Every structure is written in C-alpha cells, then in structure tokens.
Amino acid sequence: MPMIGGTGWRYTHINSNATTTVITGSGTLQAIIVNAPGSAWVATIYDNTAGSGTVIGAMTITANQPFLGPVQVNTGCTIVTSGTTPGDLTVLWA
C-alpha cells in the first residue's frame, strides 16, 4: 500500500445511488475501482464537498474499468452516483 506522510490510502465504498463526500478539504483521489458495473450507472466526480461545482470527470460505469489518478483536489471530493441499477465502487484516496 502506498504511504503518504506515514499513513496509507483510505477507502470509501459506494453501492447505491447517492451523493457521497469522500474527501473534505484538500487531498488526493487515487483511484475508483469498479467492483460491479450495475445497469446504466453513472458517477460524476466533483472537486467540492457537495454534488456541484467543478467537475473532475464523469464515468458511465458499463465495465470493470477503473478511474486512475492521482488527482489533487482543493476543496474536497464528492461523487454523485445515479442510474437504473446501482453497481459497486471502491474509492481510494488520501
């Protein structure tokens, strides 16, 4: 596991249609791992502590293909997931 400042990466698990704040304040989004794609499932990633503002990117989650960083966020990182049938994601961050 990569180490930053003596600590390892943290993770957040997402498996529903939701607005999930992953990071509050500045930090690093390392990866979004798709464990299961769901059906017509989309994730929009914001540099913010809310589901609005600066968009880092959007993923249509149709396969087990990860989003790879690292991406530095300034305000925070919030991921909004929506779609017909939720899948399963693991977000790695520091």
N, C-alpha and C positions, 0 to 999 in steps of 0.2 A: 504494500500500500504506500503511495507517495506521502511524504511527510512535508508539512509546511509549518514552520515555526514550532516544531516539536509536537504537532498534533496531526492526526490523519484526516483523510477525507471524511465528510459526513454524508449521510444519505437521507432522502425523503422518498417514501413510497406513495405512488398515486394510482388508484384503481377505480376512480369514479369520475363523473362529470362534475367538475368543481373548480373553484378559484383557490389555488394553493400558493401561499407565500413561502418560498423556500429559504431565501436569504433576506435579512433586514440589514440595511447598510451596505457598505462596500464588501465585495467578496469575489470568489471565483466559481463560475459554473464550469465544472469539468466535463460532464457527460450526462446524457439522458439515454438510458438503456431501455429498449422496448422488450419487455418480457412476454407480452401478448398484444397483438395489434388491435383487437376489438373490431368493430364494424363502423365504417365511416367516422372514424375518431380523429380529432384534430387537437393539437396542442399549440397554443400561442404563448410565446415566452417574452416577458416584459422586463426591462430594467426599471423596476419600480416595486413598491411594496403593495401595489394594488393591480388589478387586472386592466390597466390602462396606461397610457403614456408611451414611452419609447419602446418600440418593438425590436427585440433582438432577432426573432425569427418565428416562423410557423412551420409546423410539421403536420402533414397528413400521414397518419400512422397506419400504413397498409401492410407493413412487413416488419420483421425484427431487425430493422436497421437503426443503429444508434445515432444520436446527435453528439458530435465530439467537439470539445473545447480545446484548450481552456478559453473562456470568455470572461473578461473582467467586467463586473457590474459596479456601478457607482452608487445607485440609490437602493437597490435590492434586486431580488429576482422573484417574480410571480409567474406561475404557469396556469393558464386557463385551459381546461380540457372540456371538450364537448363532442357530441356525436350520438349516433344511434345506439351503439352498444359499447360501453367503456372497455378498454383494454387494461394493461398493467404496465406501469413505468417505474423505474428506479432512477432518481436524480442524484448524481454525485456532485458535491460542492464543498467549498471551504470558505 
